[in-house]
Amino acid sequence: MKLLIKKGDLVKVITGNDKGASGRVLEVYPKTMRILVEGVNIRKRHTKPSQKNQKGGIISKEMPVHYSNVLMMDSDKNATRTGIRHEEKSGNRTPVRIAKTNGKDL
């Protein structure tokens, strides 16, 4: 299944512990249908000392959330569902993502 949410989009969390939080999409994992959002679903991770992290210890890390738990933000900063409109450009039909709330392009 193809996800309509892309890397760099602004999304709002609609369910879960971080309900109401918003952030930018850092990564998209289409196989597991999960999305990594900046500042959302932060978990503590215990790490051993390594070349990268000399001390080790407990670090805070963002974990992915399921794509159904977030909605895109439109140009008016409201959470919205996403639709697709096809535009004709030089004989080619290209899909364009639109916001269902105001009909503008995302």
N, CA, C and O atoms as a GROMACS GRO file, in nm:
protein
  424
    1MET      N    1   0.084  -0.118   0.000
    1MET     CA    2   0.000   0.000   0.000
    1MET      C    3   0.088   0.125   0.000
    1MET      O    4   0.188   0.132   0.072
    2LYS      N    5   0.050   0.221  -0.082
    2LYS     CA    6   0.128   0.345  -0.092
    2LYS      C    7   0.075   0.445   0.009
    2LYS      O    8  -0.045   0.470   0.017
    3LEU      N    9   0.167   0.504   0.087
    3LEU     CA   10   0.128   0.601   0.187
    3LEU      C   11   0.126   0.741   0.126
    3LEU      O   12   0.211   0.774   0.044
    4LEU      N   13   0.029   0.823   0.166
    4LEU     CA   14   0.019   0.959   0.116
    4LEU      C   15   0.104   1.057   0.196
    4LEU      O   16   0.118   1.173   0.157
    5ILE      N   17   0.159   1.012   0.308
    5ILE     CA   18   0.244   1.097   0.391
    5ILE      C   19   0.388   1.076   0.349
    5ILE      O   20   0.435   0.962   0.338
    6LYS      N   21   0.458   1.186   0.325
    6LYS     CA   22   0.596   1.181   0.277
    6LYS      C   23   0.692   1.242   0.380
    6LYS      O   24   0.650   1.310   0.473
    7LYS      N   25   0.819   1.217   0.361
    7LYS     CA   26   0.924   1.274   0.446
    7LYS      C   27   0.920   1.427   0.434
    7LYS      O   28   0.914   1.481   0.323
    8GLY      N   29   0.926   1.495   0.547
    8GLY     CA   30   0.925   1.640   0.548
    8GLY      C   31   0.788   1.702   0.568
    8GLY      O   32   0.778   1.823   0.589
    9ASP      N   33   0.680   1.622   0.563
    9ASP     CA   34   0.545   1.674   0.585
    9ASP      C   35   0.524   1.709   0.730
    9ASP      O   36   0.590   1.654   0.819
   10LEU      N   37   0.432   1.801   0.756
   10LEU     CA   38   0.394   1.839   0.891
   10LEU      C   39   0.270   1.759   0.928
   10LEU      O   40   0.169   1.766   0.857
   11VAL      N   41   0.275   1.683   1.038
   11VAL     CA   42   0.163   1.598   1.078
   11VAL      C   43   0.124   1.625   1.223
   11VAL      O   44   0.202   1.682   1.300
   12LYS      N   45   0.002   1.584   1.258
   12LYS     CA   46  -0.049   1.597   1.394
   12LYS      C   47  -0.093   1.460   1.442
   12LYS      O   48  -0.159   1.386   1.368
   13VAL      N   49  -0.056   1.425   1.566
   13VAL     CA   50  -0.092   1.295   1.624
   13VAL      C   51  -0.236   1.304   1.675
   13VAL      O   52  -0.270   1.396   1.748
   14ILE      N   53  -0.320   1.206   1.636
   14ILE     CA   54  -0.462   1.211   1.674
   14ILE      C   55  -0.499   1.110   1.781
   14ILE      O   56  -0.606   1.122   1.840
   15THR      N   57  -0.414   1.010   1.807
   15THR     CA   58  -0.442   0.912   1.912
   15THR      C   59  -0.312   0.873   1.982
   15THR      O   60  -0.203   0.896   1.930
   16GLY      N   61  -0.326   0.815   2.100
   16GLY     CA   62  -0.210   0.765   2.173
   16GLY      C   63  -0.164   0.860   2.281
   16GLY      O   64  -0.231   0.958   2.312
   17ASN      N   65  -0.048   0.829   2.338
   17ASN     CA   66   0.007   0.907   2.449
   17ASN      C   67   0.043   1.050   2.408
   17ASN      O   68   0.036   1.141   2.490
   18ASP      N   69   0.082   1.070   2.283
   18ASP     CA   70   0.123   1.202   2.235
   18ASP      C   71   0.012   1.272   2.157
   18ASP      O   72   0.041   1.353   2.069
   19LYS      N   73  -0.113   1.243   2.190
   19LYS     CA   74  -0.226   1.302   2.118
   19LYS      C   75  -0.219   1.454   2.124
   19LYS      O   76  -0.198   1.512   2.230
   20GLY      N   77  -0.236   1.519   2.008
   20GLY     CA   78  -0.231   1.663   1.999
   20GLY      C   79  -0.096   1.719   1.961
   20GLY      O   80  -0.085   1.835   1.922
   21ALA      N   81   0.009   1.638   1.971
   21ALA     CA   82   0.143   1.684   1.936
   21ALA      C   83   0.158   1.688   1.784
   21ALA      O   84   0.096   1.610   1.712
   22SER      N   85   0.241   1.779   1.737
   22SER     CA   86   0.266   1.786   1.593
   22SER      C   87   0.416   1.794   1.569
   22SER      O   88   0.492   1.835   1.656
   23GLY      N   89   0.457   1.754   1.451
   23GLY     CA   90   0.598   1.756   1.417
   23GLY      C   91   0.620   1.720   1.272
   23GLY      O   92   0.527   1.685   1.200
   24ARG      N   93   0.746   1.730   1.230
   24ARG     CA   94   0.782   1.700   1.093
   24ARG      C   95   0.817   1.552   1.079
   24ARG      O   96   0.873   1.492   1.172
   25VAL      N   97   0.784   1.493   0.965
   25VAL     CA   98   0.812   1.352   0.938
   25VAL      C   99   0.960   1.338   0.903
   25VAL      O  100   1.009   1.403   0.810
   26LEU      N  101   1.031   1.253   0.979
   26LEU     CA  102   1.174   1.231   0.956
   26LEU      C  103   1.199   1.111   0.866
   26LEU      O  104   1.289   1.114   0.782
   27GLU      N  105   1.120   1.006   0.882
   27GLU     CA  106   1.135   0.883   0.804
   27GLU      C  107   0.998   0.822   0.778
   27GLU      O  108   0.905   0.841   0.857
   28VAL      N  109   0.986   0.749   0.669
   28VAL     CA  110   0.863   0.675   0.637
   28VAL      C  111   0.903   0.531   0.610
   28VAL      O  112   0.994   0.504   0.531
   29TYR      N  113   0.835   0.437   0.675
   29TYR     CA  114   0.860   0.295   0.657
   29TYR      C  115   0.736   0.231   0.596
   29TYR      O  116   0.648   0.185   0.669
   30PRO      N  117   0.726   0.225   0.461
   30PRO     CA  118   0.603   0.177   0.397
   30PRO      C  119   0.573   0.029   0.420
   30PRO      O  120   0.456  -0.010   0.422
   31LYS      N  121   0.676  -0.054   0.438
   31LYS     CA  122   0.650  -0.197   0.458
   31LYS      C  123   0.576  -0.224   0.589
   31LYS      O  124   0.487  -0.309   0.594
   32THR      N  125   0.613  -0.151   0.695
   32THR     CA  126   0.548  -0.171   0.825
   32THR      C  127   0.439  -0.066   0.850
   32THR      O  128   0.373  -0.069   0.954
   33MET      N  129   0.421   0.028   0.754
   33MET     CA  130   0.321   0.133   0.762
   33MET      C  131   0.341   0.220   0.887
   33MET      O  132   0.246   0.253   0.957
   34ARG      N  133   0.466   0.255   0.913
   34ARG     CA  134   0.499   0.338   1.028
   34ARG      C  135   0.572   0.463   0.983
   34ARG      O  136   0.632   0.469   0.876
   35ILE      N  137   0.564   0.566   1.069
   35ILE     CA  138   0.621   0.696   1.039
   35ILE      C  139   0.698   0.745   1.161
   35ILE      O  140   0.650   0.735   1.273
   36LEU      N  141   0.817   0.799   1.138
   36LEU     CA  142   0.899   0.856   1.245
   36LEU      C  143   0.876   1.007   1.245
   36LEU      O  144   0.908   1.075   1.148
   37VAL      N  145   0.820   1.058   1.355
   37VAL     CA  146   0.785   1.200   1.366
   37VAL      C  147   0.876   1.265   1.470
   37VAL      O  148   0.901   1.210   1.577
   38GLU      N  149   0.924   1.384   1.436
   38GLU     CA  150   1.015   1.459   1.522
   38GLU      C  151   0.947   1.498   1.653
   38GLU      O  152   0.843   1.564   1.652
   39GLY      N  153   1.005   1.457   1.768
   39GLY     CA  154   0.954   1.495   1.899
   39GLY      C  155   0.833   1.418   1.946
   39GLY      O  156   0.769   1.458   2.044
   40VAL      N  157   0.799   1.309   1.880
   40VAL     CA  158   0.680   1.230   1.915
   40VAL      C  159   0.722   1.086   1.946
   40VAL      O  160   0.812   1.032   1.882
   41ASN      N  161   0.656   1.025   2.046
   41ASN     CA  162   0.680   0.886   2.085
   41ASN      C  163   0.825   0.866   2.128
   41ASN      O  164   0.893   0.776   2.078
   42ILE      N  165   0.872   0.949   2.220
   42ILE     CA  166   1.010   0.941   2.268
   42ILE      C  167   1.020   0.833   2.375
   42ILE      O  168   0.941   0.830   2.470
   43ARG      N  169   1.118   0.745   2.359
   43ARG     CA  170   1.140   0.634   2.452
   43ARG      C  171   1.284   0.638   2.502
   43ARG      O  172   1.373   0.690   2.434
   44LYS      N  173   1.306   0.583   2.622
   44LYS     CA  174   1.440   0.572   2.679
   44LYS      C  175   1.504   0.445   2.624
   44LYS      O  176   1.440   0.341   2.614
   45ARG      N  177   1.632   0.456   2.590
   45ARG     CA  178   1.704   0.343   2.533
   45ARG      C  179   1.835   0.325   2.610
   45ARG      O  180   1.913   0.419   2.620
   46HIS      N  181   1.859   0.206   2.663
   46HIS     CA  182   1.983   0.177   2.735
   46HIS      C  183   2.087   0.129   2.634
   46HIS      O  184   2.064   0.033   2.561
   47THR      N  185   2.203   0.197   2.630
   47THR     CA  186   2.306   0.162   2.533
   47THR      C  187   2.437   0.127   2.601
   47THR      O  188   2.471   0.182   2.706
   48LYS      N  189   2.509   0.035   2.540
   48LYS     CA  190   2.643  -0.002   2.587
   48LYS      C  191   2.744   0.099   2.534
   48LYS      O  192   2.717   0.165   2.434
   49PRO      N  193   2.857   0.112   2.598
   49PRO     CA  194   2.962   0.198   2.542
   49PRO      C  195   3.009   0.143   2.407
   49PRO      O  196   3.024   0.022   2.390
   50SER      N  197   3.033   0.234   2.312
   50SER     CA  198   3.078   0.194   2.179
   50SER      C  199   3.170   0.301   2.124
   50SER      O  200   3.198   0.400   2.192
   51GLN      N  201   3.218   0.284   2.002
   51GLN     CA  202   3.304   0.384   1.938
   51GLN      C  203   3.230   0.518   1.927
   51GLN      O  204   3.288   0.623   1.955
   52LYS      N  205   3.103   0.513   1.886
   52LYS     CA  206   3.024   0.636   1.869
   52LYS      C  207   2.991   0.700   2.003
   52LYS      O  208   3.009   0.820   2.022
   53ASN      N  209   2.944   0.618   2.096
   53ASN     CA  210   2.900   0.666   2.227
   53ASN      C  211   2.994   0.609   2.332
   53ASN      O  212   2.973   0.498   2.381
   54GLN      N  213   3.098   0.684   2.368
   54GLN     CA  214   3.202   0.635   2.458
   54GLN      C  215   3.148   0.599   2.596
   54GLN      O  216   3.192   0.501   2.657
   55LYS      N  217   3.053   0.679   2.646
   55LYS     CA  218   3.002   0.659   2.782
   55LYS      C  219   2.894   0.552   2.790
   55LYS      O  220   2.889   0.477   2.888
   56GLY      N  221   2.809   0.543   2.689
   56GLY     CA  222   2.694   0.455   2.700
   56GLY      C  223   2.589   0.523   2.786
   56GLY      O  224   2.588   0.646   2.796
   57GLY      N  225   2.500   0.447   2.846
   57GLY     CA  226   2.399   0.504   2.935
   57GLY      C  227   2.262   0.506   2.872
   57GLY      O  228   2.233   0.430   2.779
   58ILE      N  229   2.177   0.593   2.924
   58ILE     CA  230   2.038   0.601   2.879
   58ILE      C  231   2.023   0.720   2.785
   58ILE      O  232   2.057   0.833   2.821
   59ILE      N  233   1.971   0.694   2.666
   59ILE     CA  234   1.945   0.803   2.571
   59ILE      C  235   1.797   0.806   2.535
   59ILE      O  236   1.731   0.703   2.537
   60SER      N  237   1.745   0.924   2.503
   60SER     CA  238   1.607   0.938   2.458
   60SER      C  239   1.605   0.931   2.306
   60SER      O  240   1.687   0.993   2.239
   61LYS      N  241   1.510   0.855   2.253
   61LYS     CA  242   1.507   0.831   2.109
   61LYS      C  243   1.362   0.831   2.061
   61LYS      O  244   1.274   0.777   2.128
   62GLU      N  245   1.338   0.890   1.943
   62GLU     CA  246   1.204   0.886   1.884
   62GLU      C  247   1.182   0.749   1.822
   62GLU      O  248   1.271   0.693   1.759
   63MET      N  249   1.062   0.696   1.841
   63MET     CA  250   1.026   0.568   1.784
   63MET      C  251   0.912   0.589   1.684
   63MET      O  252   0.836   0.684   1.697
   64PRO      N  253   0.900   0.501   1.584
   64PRO     CA  254   0.796   0.520   1.484
   64PRO      C  255   0.656   0.498   1.540
   64PRO      O  256   0.637   0.421   1.635
   65VAL      N  257   0.558   0.567   1.480
   65VAL     CA  258   0.417   0.548   1.513
   65VAL      C  259   0.346   0.499   1.387
   65VAL      O  260   0.394   0.521   1.276
   66HIS      N  261   0.233   0.434   1.404
   66HIS     CA  262   0.157   0.384   1.290
   66HIS      C  263   0.099   0.502   1.214
   66HIS      O  264   0.058   0.602   1.274
   67TYR      N  265   0.094   0.491   1.081
   67TYR     CA  266   0.050   0.604   1.000
   67TYR      C  267  -0.097   0.641   1.025
   67TYR      O  268  -0.136   0.755   1.001
   68SER      N  269  -0.177   0.547   1.074
   68SER     CA  270  -0.319   0.575   1.100
   68SER      C  271  -0.338   0.662   1.224
   68SER      O  272  -0.448   0.713   1.247
   69ASN      N  273  -0.232   0.681   1.303
   69ASN     CA  274  -0.242   0.763   1.424
   69ASN      C  275  -0.207   0.909   1.399
   69ASN      O  276  -0.208   0.988   1.493
   70VAL      N  277  -0.178   0.946   1.275
   70VAL     CA  278  -0.144   1.084   1.244
   70VAL      C  279  -0.227   1.134   1.126
   70VAL      O  280  -0.273   1.056   1.043
   71LEU      N  281  -0.247   1.267   1.121
   71LEU     CA  282  -0.312   1.333   1.009
   71LEU      C  283  -0.222   1.445   0.960
   71LEU      O  284  -0.148   1.505   1.038
   72MET      N  285  -0.229   1.471   0.830
   72MET     CA  286  -0.152   1.580   0.770
   72MET      C  287  -0.206   1.714   0.820
   72MET      O  288  -0.322   1.724   0.859
   73MET      N  289  -0.121   1.816   0.819
   73MET     CA  290  -0.163   1.952   0.852
   73MET      C  291  -0.174   2.030   0.722
   73MET      O  292  -0.084   2.025   0.637
   74ASP      N  293  -0.286   2.103   0.706
   74ASP     CA  294  -0.304   2.183   0.584
   74ASP      C  295  -0.238   2.319   0.600
   74ASP      O  296  -0.170   2.344   0.699
   75SER      N  297  -0.256   2.406   0.503
   75SER     CA  298  -0.192   2.538   0.504
   75SER      C  299  -0.243   2.626   0.618
   75SER      O  300  -0.175   2.721   0.657
   76ASP      N  301  -0.363   2.596   0.672
   76ASP     CA  302  -0.419   2.671   0.784
   76ASP      C  303  -0.383   2.611   0.919
   76ASP      O  304  -0.437   2.652   1.022
   77LYS      N  305  -0.291   2.513   0.921
   77LYS     CA  306  -0.245   2.442   1.041
   77LYS      C  307  -0.357   2.363   1.109
   77LYS      O  308  -0.358   2.349   1.232
   78ASN      N  309  -0.451   2.309   1.028
   78ASN     CA  310  -0.556   2.220   1.080
   78ASN      C  311  -0.526   2.079   1.033
   78ASN      O  312  -0.473   2.059   0.924
   79ALA      N  313  -0.561   1.981   1.116
   79ALA     CA  314  -0.544   1.841   1.077
   79ALA      C  315  -0.646   1.809   0.968
   79ALA      O  316  -0.762   1.847   0.979
   80THR      N  317  -0.602   1.740   0.865
   80THR     CA  318  -0.689   1.711   0.751
   80THR      C  319  -0.660   1.575   0.692
   80THR      O  320  -0.548   1.524   0.700
   81ARG      N  321  -0.762   1.516   0.632
   81ARG     CA  322  -0.742   1.396   0.554
   81ARG      C  323  -0.684   1.437   0.419
   81ARG      O  324  -0.694   1.553   0.379
   82THR      N  325  -0.623   1.342   0.350
   82THR     CA  326  -0.554   1.373   0.225
   82THR      C  327  -0.625   1.307   0.109
   82THR      O  328  -0.667   1.191   0.117
   83GLY      N  329  -0.639   1.382   0.000
   83GLY     CA  330  -0.696   1.328  -0.122
   83GLY      C  331  -0.600   1.348  -0.238
   83GLY      O  332  -0.495   1.409  -0.222
   84ILE      N  333  -0.638   1.297  -0.355
   84ILE     CA  334  -0.553   1.310  -0.474
   84ILE      C  335  -0.636   1.369  -0.587
   84ILE      O  336  -0.748   1.325  -0.613
   85ARG      N  337  -0.578   1.469  -0.655
   85ARG     CA  338  -0.639   1.525  -0.774
   85ARG      C  339  -0.536   1.510  -0.886
   85ARG      O  340  -0.416   1.529  -0.864
   86HIS      N  341  -0.582   1.475  -1.005
   86HIS     CA  342  -0.490   1.459  -1.118
   86HIS      C  343  -0.492   1.586  -1.203
   86HIS      O  344  -0.599   1.635  -1.240
   87GLU      N  345  -0.373   1.638  -1.233
   87GLU     CA  346  -0.360   1.758  -1.314
   87GLU      C  347  -0.296   1.722  -1.447
   87GLU      O  348  -0.208   1.636  -1.453
   88GLU      N  349  -0.339   1.790  -1.552
   88GLU     CA  350  -0.281   1.771  -1.685
   88GLU      C  351  -0.169   1.872  -1.705
   88GLU      O  352  -0.192   1.993  -1.697
   89LYS      N  353  -0.049   1.824  -1.731
   89LYS     CA  354   0.064   1.911  -1.762
   89LYS      C  355   0.135   1.856  -1.884
   89LYS      O  356   0.191   1.746  -1.879
   90SER      N  357   0.132   1.929  -1.990
   90SER     CA  358   0.196   1.892  -2.117
   90SER      C  359   0.161   1.748  -2.159
   90SER      O  360   0.248   1.670  -2.197
   91GLY      N  361   0.033   1.716  -2.151
   91GLY     CA  362  -0.014   1.585  -2.195
   91GLY      C  363  -0.003   1.474  -2.093
   91GLY      O  364  -0.055   1.365  -2.116
   92ASN      N  365   0.064   1.497  -1.982
   92ASN     CA  366   0.079   1.395  -1.878
   92ASN      C  367  -0.012   1.426  -1.759
   92ASN      O  368  -0.025   1.541  -1.718
   93ARG      N  369  -0.075   1.322  -1.706
   93ARG     CA  370  -0.156   1.338  -1.584
   93ARG      C  371  -0.068   1.311  -1.464
   93ARG      O  372  -0.013   1.202  -1.449
   94THR      N  373  -0.054   1.411  -1.378
   94THR     CA  374   0.028   1.394  -1.258
   94THR      C  375  -0.061   1.404  -1.135
   94THR      O  376  -0.144   1.495  -1.127
   95PRO      N  377  -0.044   1.313  -1.038
   95PRO     CA  378  -0.124   1.321  -0.915
   95PRO      C  379  -0.072   1.431  -0.823
   95PRO      O  380   0.048   1.450  -0.808
   96VAL      N  381  -0.165   1.504  -0.762
   96VAL     CA  382  -0.132   1.611  -0.668
   96VAL      C  383  -0.209   1.586  -0.539
   96VAL      O  384  -0.330   1.561  -0.542
   97ARG      N  385  -0.139   1.591  -0.424
   97ARG     CA  386  -0.206   1.571  -0.295
   97ARG      C  387  -0.280   1.698  -0.256
   97ARG      O  388  -0.227   1.808  -0.268
   98ILE      N  389  -0.404   1.682  -0.210
   98ILE     CA  390  -0.485   1.796  -0.168
   98ILE      C  391  -0.539   1.773  -0.028
   98ILE      O  392  -0.553   1.658   0.016
   99ALA      N  393  -0.571   1.883   0.043
   99ALA     CA  394  -0.630   1.874   0.176
   99ALA      C  395  -0.781   1.866   0.160
   99ALA      O  396  -0.839   1.941   0.081
  100LYS      N  397  -0.846   1.776   0.232
  100LYS     CA  398  -0.991   1.762   0.226
  100LYS      C  399  -1.064   1.879   0.293
  100LYS      O  400  -1.178   1.908   0.257
  101THR      N  401  -0.998   1.947   0.389
  101THR     CA  402  -1.065   2.055   0.462
  101THR      C  403  -1.085   2.179   0.376
  101THR      O  404  -1.193   2.238   0.376
  102ASN      N  405  -0.980   2.221   0.303
  102ASN     CA  406  -0.992   2.344   0.226
  102ASN      C  407  -0.969   2.326   0.076
  102ASN      O  408  -0.982   2.422   0.000
  103GLY      N  409  -0.934   2.205   0.032
  103GLY     CA  410  -0.916   2.177  -0.110
  103GLY      C  411  -0.786   2.229  -0.170
  103GLY      O  412  -0.766   2.217  -0.291
  104LYS      N  413  -0.698   2.286  -0.089
  104LYS     CA  414  -0.571   2.338  -0.141
  104LYS      C  415  -0.466   2.228  -0.151
  104LYS      O  416  -0.477   2.123  -0.087
  105ASP      N  417  -0.364   2.255  -0.231
  105ASP     CA  418  -0.255   2.159  -0.247
  105ASP      C  419  -0.173   2.150  -0.120
  105ASP      O  420  -0.159   2.246  -0.046
  106LEU      N  421  -0.118   2.030  -0.096
  106LEU     CA  422  -0.032   2.009   0.020
  106LEU      C  423   0.114   2.018  -0.021
  106LEU      O  424   0.204   2.003   0.062
   0.00000   0.00000   0.00000
